[in-house]
Structure formats: C-alpha cells, structure tokens
Amino acid sequence: MTYLIDAWLDRPHPYLRILNRETGTVCVTLEEQALEELRELGDLDLASLNSSEPLVLKELLRNLFLFCFARALRPNADNEAPRF
C-alpha cells in the first residue's frame, strides 16, 4: 500500500492528512493541536516532509501512524482524537 502526505502547515489552522494513494481514502488527519504536540516532541521534521528519499518518507509515515495510534489510546479525554 502506498500513501500520500497532504500537509498544509503554513495556514492559520494547519493540518496534515495521510491518504491511500490508490483510493484517495483519508487514513489519518492531524490538526493544529496534534501537529503542535509533534513539533514539541521533535517528531515532525519539515525537512522530512520535503524529502524524496523513500526511506525518510517511510520512517516519517511510520512515526505519524504510531503517534496517532498512541494518541487514540490515551485515557485523557481532553486530547483531540485523530480521525482514522
């Protein structure tokens, strides 16, 4: 399965989506709060988003998916749940 990263980070309310490249289905949506948390953790590297290296992009996707799953499992209901 191949994915497409659709990132709009330079807008007032940034978001990032991961889409299935073959079907266009949105797999994950990360909005402002989640993106800020990723930046604070050092897990969102803007250079990685601009990379054309398959291994760099694969690692970025892996980290984004893991972050979303971990965030969805948190017991604190105050957190914005990512949409799968």
C-alpha positions in Angstrom: 0.0 0.0 0.0 1.3 3.5 -0.8 0.4 6.7 0.9 0.3 10.4 0.1 1.1 13.1 2.7 -1.1 16.1 2.2 0.3 18.7 4.6 -0.9 22.3 4.9 1.3 23.7 7.7 1.6 27.4 6.7 -2.0 28.3 7.2 -3.8 29.7 10.3 -5.2 26.3 11.2 -2.7 23.8 9.9 -3.4 20.2 9.2 -1.8 17.1 7.8 -3.5 14.1 6.2 -2.3 10.7 5.1 -4.2 9.4 2.2 -4.2 6.0 0.5 -2.6 6.8 -2.9 -4.6 4.2 -4.8 -8.1 5.1 -3.5 -7.7 8.6 -2.1 -9.2 7.5 1.2 -8.0 9.6 4.2 -6.3 7.3 6.6 -5.3 9.9 9.2 -6.0 13.6 9.8 -3.8 15.6 12.3 -5.0 19.1 13.1 -3.4 22.0 14.9 -3.2 20.6 18.4 -1.7 17.3 17.3 0.8 19.0 15.0 2.0 21.3 17.8 2.5 18.2 20.0 4.5 16.5 17.3 6.7 19.6 16.9 7.2 19.8 20.6 8.3 16.2 20.7 10.6 16.7 17.8 8.8 14.1 15.7 7.7 16.5 13.0 10.6 17.4 10.8 9.7 19.8 8.0 12.8 18.7 6.0 11.4 15.1 6.1 8.1 16.3 4.5 10.1 17.7 1.6 12.3 14.7 1.1 12.1 12.5 -1.9 14.1 9.7 -0.2 11.8 6.6 0.2 13.4 5.6 3.5 13.0 9.0 5.0 9.3 9.2 4.0 8.7 5.6 5.1 10.1 6.5 8.6 8.0 9.7 8.7 4.8 7.8 7.9 5.6 5.1 10.4 6.2 7.8 13.1 3.0 9.6 12.2 0.9 6.4 12.3 2.4 5.4 15.6 1.8 8.9 17.1 -1.9 8.7 16.0 -2.4 5.2 17.5 -0.7 6.2 20.7 -2.8 9.4 21.0 -6.0 7.5 20.3 -5.2 5.1 23.2 -4.6 7.8 25.8 -7.1 7.8 28.6 -7.3 11.6 28.9 -10.4 12.7 27.1 -9.2 16.2 26.7 -6.9 15.2 23.8 -8.1 15.7 20.3 -8.6 12.3 18.9 -7.1 11.7 15.4 -9.5 10.6 12.7 -8.8 7.3 11.1 
